[in-house]
């Protein structure tokens, strides 16, 4: 296979180039030049299904990218098994480059860093298409609980949207400050706003004299950053990714176990025991909604939920579907239940059942987007899991 000419030859060269571009982005902001999309680097955290061998994930993604090559995308291997360079044509008939870095989160083998040197809108569109065409990649779906313990957090932006509305309207609330004297006030305001609205992005800041570094981490794992300290940016992204991965590993307790197989004269049979079945993940919410309308959106197979299915049981206040998670194409049970009586309190519920080899990132994707587009106050009840942990 003949290599095309590389713009970036290796990871160290990539990081040096990013340091240069984030410095230029800081300079542009100081000069109040607001057309920053071409000069501000971006990093997206992508999740991969952790039951595949790491080397096979790389090979599969690289080969699928090569198969997609045309006039709008060119793909090359910068470092074998570690770094893939892509060249895209953007909406302005200009090209930009992006890089899949498989070593950025080492020793974790579940996450891949996607660096882009193009406009946000063009990169977002390209990456969504890439993920939709893959059965390995997914975004890192952050919500209000993620990154709470990460230092240098100076504020957040909240964005309220309603996927059930025929109008594509949204509201934005922003609470940010670098002054320590307002830290407690900011914290109180954040706690109140978080009860009603999902976080759209978080800002982290490192002061300097005279330079500084700022990064905004969005709910889909996208980070936009500028300043003088790339190591600060890397540390914050890795810190959030590490907490996130710990949550995914904890959620493995919900997933169904591998069934037992037994054979007799009639052939091979599957034998399940109760402890091998999936533990339901119950998401409760109080907002009055039409569960039939919501189920059509969730089960459509489209972004952001990426779950495809049809109702197998359907009543006025109840829907059940054995659906498929389009992230890896495995089965997932999903129940929608409205006006359910729990301890004399009427609530609504969605329950997820993850079957064998289903990815736990599905839970994060579902909960994050359910809160974002349907009910910000929806919460996971983990009573059954707690009992298992304490037994």
C-alpha positions as CSV (number, residue, x, y, z in Angstrom):
1,X,0.0,0.0,0.0
2,X,1.5,3.4,-1.1
3,X,1.4,6.1,1.5
4,X,0.1,9.5,0.5
5,X,2.0,12.6,1.6
6,X,1.4,13.2,5.3
7,X,0.8,16.6,6.8
8,X,1.5,15.3,10.3
9,X,4.0,12.4,10.5
10,X,3.5,11.3,14.1
11,X,1.8,12.0,17.4
12,X,4.5,14.3,18.8
13,X,4.4,16.4,15.7
14,X,0.6,16.6,16.0
15,X,0.8,17.8,19.6
16,X,3.4,20.4,18.7
17,X,1.1,21.7,15.9
18,X,-1.8,21.8,18.3
19,X,0.2,23.9,20.8
20,X,0.9,26.4,18.0
21,X,-2.7,26.6,16.8
22,X,-4.1,27.0,20.4
23,X,-1.6,29.8,20.9
24,X,-2.8,31.5,17.7
25,X,-6.4,31.1,18.9
26,X,-5.6,32.9,22.1
27,X,-3.9,35.7,20.2
28,X,-7.0,36.0,17.9
29,X,-9.3,36.4,20.9
30,X,-7.1,39.1,22.4
31,X,-7.4,41.0,19.1
32,X,-11.2,40.4,19.1
33,X,-11.1,38.4,15.9
34,X,-14.2,36.2,16.3
35,X,-13.9,34.1,13.2
36,X,-12.0,31.5,15.2
37,X,-13.3,28.2,13.9
38,X,-10.3,27.7,11.6
39,X,-7.7,28.5,14.2
40,X,-9.1,26.9,17.4
41,X,-8.3,23.2,17.8
42,X,-10.9,20.7,18.9
43,X,-10.7,17.3,20.7
44,X,-13.6,14.8,20.7
45,X,-13.5,11.9,23.1
46,X,-14.9,8.8,21.3
47,X,-15.9,5.6,23.1
48,X,-15.3,2.2,21.6
49,X,-16.9,-1.1,22.6
50,X,-14.6,-2.6,25.2
51,X,-15.1,-6.3,24.5
52,X,-13.2,-6.1,21.2
53,X,-9.4,-6.5,21.1
54,X,-7.7,-3.1,20.9
55,X,-5.7,-4.0,17.8
56,X,-8.9,-5.2,16.0
57,X,-10.7,-1.9,16.8
58,X,-7.9,0.0,15.1
59,X,-7.7,-2.2,12.0
60,X,-11.5,-2.3,11.6
61,X,-11.9,1.5,11.9
62,X,-8.9,2.1,9.5
63,X,-10.2,-0.3,6.9
64,X,-13.7,1.2,7.0
65,X,-12.3,4.7,6.6
66,X,-10.3,3.6,3.6
67,X,-13.4,2.1,2.0
68,X,-15.1,5.5,2.4
69,X,-12.4,7.4,0.5
70,X,-13.6,9.6,-2.3
71,X,-13.2,13.2,-3.4
72,X,-14.4,14.5,0.0
73,X,-12.2,12.4,2.3
74,X,-8.6,11.0,2.1
75,X,-7.3,8.6,4.7
76,X,-3.7,7.7,5.6
77,X,-1.8,5.9,8.4
78,X,0.6,8.3,10.2
79,X,1.7,5.8,12.9
80,X,0.8,2.2,12.4
81,X,-1.7,1.0,15.1
82,X,-1.7,4.5,16.7
83,X,-2.5,7.5,14.5
84,X,-4.8,7.9,11.5
85,X,-4.8,11.2,9.4
86,X,-7.9,12.2,7.5
87,X,-8.3,15.1,5.1
88,X,-11.9,16.4,4.5
89,X,-13.4,18.9,2.1
90,X,-15.5,21.4,4.2
91,X,-18.6,23.3,3.2
92,X,-16.5,26.2,2.0
93,X,-14.7,24.1,-0.6
94,X,-11.6,24.2,1.6
95,X,-9.9,21.2,3.2
96,X,-9.2,20.5,6.8
97,X,-7.4,17.7,8.6
98,X,-8.5,15.5,11.5
99,X,-6.7,12.8,13.4
100,X,-7.8,9.6,15.3
101,X,-5.3,9.2,18.1
102,X,-5.4,5.7,19.7
103,X,-2.7,6.4,22.2
104,X,-3.9,9.6,23.8
105,X,-5.8,7.9,26.7
106,X,-3.3,5.1,27.3
107,X,-3.4,2.8,29.2
108,X,-7.2,2.9,28.6
109,X,-8.1,1.0,25.4
110,X,-11.7,2.0,25.4
111,X,-11.4,5.6,24.2
112,X,-10.0,7.3,21.2
113,X,-9.1,11.0,20.8
114,X,-10.3,12.7,17.6
115,X,-8.4,16.0,16.9
116,X,-9.8,18.4,14.3
117,X,-8.2,21.4,12.8
118,X,-11.4,22.4,10.9
119,X,-14.5,24.4,11.6
120,X,-16.8,23.2,14.4
121,X,-19.9,22.8,12.1
122,X,-18.0,20.9,9.4
123,X,-16.2,18.7,12.0
124,X,-19.4,17.9,13.9
125,X,-21.2,16.9,10.7
126,X,-18.4,14.7,9.5
127,X,-18.0,13.0,12.8
128,X,-21.7,12.3,13.2
129,X,-21.7,10.6,9.8
130,X,-18.6,8.7,10.7
131,X,-20.2,7.4,13.9
132,X,-23.5,6.6,12.3
133,X,-21.7,4.5,9.7
134,X,-19.7,2.5,12.3
135,X,-20.7,-0.2,14.8
136,X,-17.8,0.5,17.2
137,X,-17.6,4.3,17.8
138,X,-19.9,6.4,20.0
139,X,-19.6,9.8,21.6
140,X,-18.8,10.3,25.3
141,X,-22.2,11.5,26.7
142,X,-21.7,13.8,29.7
143,X,-24.5,14.9,32.0
144,X,-24.9,17.1,35.1
145,X,-23.2,14.5,37.4
146,X,-20.0,14.1,35.3
147,X,-16.8,16.1,36.0
148,X,-18.1,17.4,39.4
149,X,-14.8,16.6,41.1
150,X,-12.5,18.0,38.4
151,X,-10.6,21.1,39.6
152,X,-10.4,24.5,37.9
153,X,-14.1,24.3,37.0
154,X,-15.2,28.0,36.6
155,X,-18.7,27.7,35.3
156,X,-21.2,26.1,32.9
157,X,-23.6,26.8,30.1
158,X,-27.1,25.3,30.2
159,X,-29.2,24.7,27.1
160,X,-32.9,23.9,27.3
161,X,-34.4,22.1,24.3
162,X,-37.6,20.2,23.6
163,X,-37.5,17.4,21.1
164,X,-41.3,17.0,21.4
165,X,-42.0,20.5,20.2
166,X,-42.8,21.3,16.6
167,X,-40.7,24.4,17.0
168,X,-36.9,24.1,17.2
169,X,-36.5,26.6,19.9
170,X,-34.0,26.6,22.8
171,X,-32.9,28.7,25.7
172,X,-29.3,29.3,26.9
173,X,-28.2,30.1,30.5
174,X,-24.6,30.8,31.2
175,X,-22.9,31.0,34.6
176,X,-19.1,31.6,34.5
177,X,-16.6,33.5,36.6
178,X,-12.8,33.3,37.2
179,X,-13.0,35.3,40.4
180,X,-12.6,33.2,43.6
181,X,-14.7,35.7,45.7
182,X,-17.7,34.6,43.7
183,X,-17.0,30.9,44.0
184,X,-19.6,30.1,46.6
185,X,-22.3,32.3,45.0
186,X,-21.6,30.6,41.7
187,X,-21.8,27.2,43.2
188,X,-25.3,27.9,44.8
189,X,-26.6,29.3,41.5
190,X,-25.3,26.3,39.6
191,X,-27.0,23.8,42.0
192,X,-30.3,25.5,41.5
193,X,-30.1,25.8,37.7
194,X,-28.9,22.1,37.4
195,X,-32.2,21.0,38.9
196,X,-34.1,22.3,35.9
197,X,-31.7,22.4,33.0
198,X,-29.1,20.1,31.4
199,X,-25.5,21.3,31.1
200,X,-24.5,22.1,27.6
201,X,-20.8,22.7,28.3
202,X,-18.4,23.2,31.2
203,X,-15.5,25.7,31.3
204,X,-12.1,25.1,32.8
205,X,-9.5,27.8,33.1
206,X,-5.8,28.1,34.1
207,X,-4.6,31.6,34.8
208,X,-1.1,32.8,33.8
209,X,1.0,35.9,33.6
210,X,0.3,37.2,31.0
211,X,-1.0,34.0,29.3
212,X,-3.9,31.7,30.2
213,X,-5.5,28.5,29.0
214,X,-9.3,27.9,28.6
215,X,-11.2,24.8,27.5
216,X,-14.9,24.2,27.0
217,X,-16.0,20.6,27.3
218,X,-19.4,19.9,25.8
219,X,-22.0,17.3,26.7
220,X,-21.0,15.1,23.7
221,X,-17.4,14.9,24.7
222,X,-16.2,17.7,22.4
223,X,-13.6,20.1,23.7
224,X,-12.6,23.5,22.2
225,X,-9.5,25.0,23.7
226,X,-7.1,27.9,23.4
227,X,-4.1,29.3,25.3
228,X,-0.6,28.3,26.2
229,X,-0.8,25.0,28.1
230,X,-1.7,21.9,26.1
231,X,-0.7,19.7,29.0
232,X,-3.4,21.4,31.1
233,X,-6.0,20.7,28.4
234,X,-4.9,17.1,28.1
235,X,-5.0,16.5,31.9
236,X,-8.5,17.9,32.2
237,X,-9.9,15.8,29.3
238,X,-8.2,12.6,30.6
239,X,-9.5,13.3,34.1
240,X,-13.1,13.5,32.9
241,X,-12.6,10.5,30.6
242,X,-11.2,8.5,33.6
243,X,-14.3,9.2,35.8
244,X,-16.5,8.5,32.9
245,X,-14.9,5.1,32.2
246,X,-15.2,4.2,35.9
247,X,-19.0,4.8,35.6
248,X,-19.2,2.6,32.5
249,X,-17.4,-0.2,34.3
250,X,-19.7,0.1,37.3
251,X,-22.7,-0.1,35.0
252,X,-21.5,-3.5,33.8
253,X,-23.3,-5.0,36.8
254,X,-26.6,-4.3,35.0
255,X,-25.7,-6.3,31.9
256,X,-26.9,-9.8,31.4
257,X,-24.4,-12.6,31.9
258,X,-23.3,-15.1,29.3
259,X,-25.8,-17.9,29.3
260,X,-25.0,-21.5,30.2
261,X,-25.1,-24.0,27.4
262,X,-25.9,-27.7,27.8
263,X,-26.3,-30.4,25.3
264,X,-28.3,-33.7,25.2
265,X,-29.5,-36.1,22.5
266,X,-31.8,-33.4,21.1
267,X,-29.0,-30.9,20.6
268,X,-27.6,-27.7,22.3
269,X,-29.8,-25.8,24.7
270,X,-29.4,-22.4,26.4
271,X,-30.1,-22.5,30.2
272,X,-30.6,-19.2,32.0
273,X,-30.6,-18.6,35.7
274,X,-32.1,-15.5,37.4
275,X,-28.7,-14.0,38.2
276,X,-27.8,-14.2,34.5
277,X,-30.7,-12.0,33.4
278,X,-30.2,-8.2,33.0
279,X,-30.9,-5.9,36.0
280,X,-33.3,-3.2,34.9
281,X,-32.0,0.3,34.8
282,X,-35.0,2.4,35.9
283,X,-35.2,6.0,34.8
284,X,-38.0,7.9,36.6
285,X,-39.4,11.3,35.7
286,X,-42.4,13.5,36.6
287,X,-42.9,15.4,33.4
288,X,-46.3,14.7,31.7
289,X,-45.5,13.4,28.2
290,X,-47.1,11.2,25.6
291,X,-45.0,8.0,25.9
292,X,-46.2,6.9,22.4
293,X,-44.8,10.0,20.9
294,X,-41.6,9.7,22.9
295,X,-41.1,6.0,22.1
296,X,-41.3,6.8,18.3
297,X,-38.4,9.3,18.7
298,X,-36.3,7.0,20.9
299,X,-36.8,3.9,18.8
300,X,-36.3,5.6,15.4
301,X,-32.7,4.5,15.2
302,X,-31.6,8.1,14.5
303,X,-29.2,10.4,16.5
304,X,-29.0,11.0,19.3
305,X,-30.5,7.9,20.9
306,X,-29.4,5.4,18.1
307,X,-31.9,2.7,19.3
308,X,-34.0,1.0,16.7
309,X,-37.1,-1.0,17.5
310,X,-40.9,-1.4,17.2
311,X,-43.4,-1.8,20.0
312,X,-44.0,-5.5,20.8
313,X,-46.5,-4.8,23.6
314,X,-48.5,-1.5,23.5
315,X,-51.2,-0.3,25.8
316,X,-52.4,3.2,26.8
317,X,-49.8,3.6,29.6
318,X,-47.3,1.0,28.6
319,X,-45.0,0.1,25.7
320,X,-42.3,-2.6,25.5
321,X,-39.8,-3.1,22.7
322,X,-36.9,-5.6,22.2
323,X,-34.8,-3.1,20.3
324,X,-31.3,-2.9,18.9
325,X,-28.5,-0.5,19.9
326,X,-27.0,0.8,16.7
327,X,-23.7,1.4,18.4
328,X,-22.8,-2.3,18.3
329,X,-26.0,-3.9,17.0
330,X,-26.9,-5.8,20.1
331,X,-30.3,-6.4,21.7
332,X,-31.7,-4.1,24.3
333,X,-35.1,-4.3,26.1
334,X,-36.9,-1.0,26.7
335,X,-40.1,-0.3,28.6
336,X,-42.1,3.0,28.7
337,X,-44.6,3.3,31.5
338,X,-46.7,6.4,32.5
339,X,-48.8,7.1,35.5
340,X,-47.2,4.3,37.6
341,X,-48.1,4.2,41.3
342,X,-45.0,3.9,43.5
343,X,-45.5,4.3,47.2
344,X,-48.8,6.2,46.5
345,X,-46.9,8.6,44.3
346,X,-47.6,8.7,40.5
347,X,-44.5,8.7,38.4
348,X,-43.4,7.9,34.9
349,X,-40.7,5.3,34.1
350,X,-38.4,4.1,31.3
351,X,-36.6,0.8,32.0
352,X,-33.6,-0.4,30.0
353,X,-32.5,-4.1,29.9
354,X,-29.0,-4.6,28.5
355,X,-28.5,-8.1,27.2
356,X,-25.2,-10.0,26.8
357,X,-22.4,-8.0,25.0
358,X,-24.4,-4.8,25.0
359,X,-22.3,-1.7,25.6
360,X,-22.9,0.3,28.8
361,X,-22.3,3.5,27.0
362,X,-25.9,3.0,25.8
363,X,-27.1,3.9,29.3
364,X,-25.1,7.1,29.3
365,X,-26.3,8.0,25.8
366,X,-29.9,7.4,26.7
367,X,-29.9,9.2,30.1
368,X,-27.9,12.2,28.9
369,X,-30.2,12.8,25.9
370,X,-33.4,12.0,27.7
371,X,-32.5,14.7,30.2
372,X,-31.5,17.1,27.4
373,X,-34.5,16.8,25.2
374,X,-37.3,15.4,27.3
375,X,-37.0,15.9,31.1
376,X,-33.9,17.4,32.8
377,X,-35.0,16.0,36.2
378,X,-35.1,12.4,35.1
379,X,-33.0,10.2,37.4
380,X,-31.7,6.6,37.6
381,X,-32.9,4.5,40.5
382,X,-30.3,2.0,41.6
383,X,-32.0,0.3,44.5
384,X,-31.6,-3.3,43.1
385,X,-27.9,-2.7,42.3
386,X,-27.3,-1.3,45.8
387,X,-28.7,-4.4,47.3
388,X,-26.4,-6.5,45.2
389,X,-23.4,-4.4,46.2
390,X,-24.2,-4.8,49.9
391,X,-24.9,-8.5,49.9
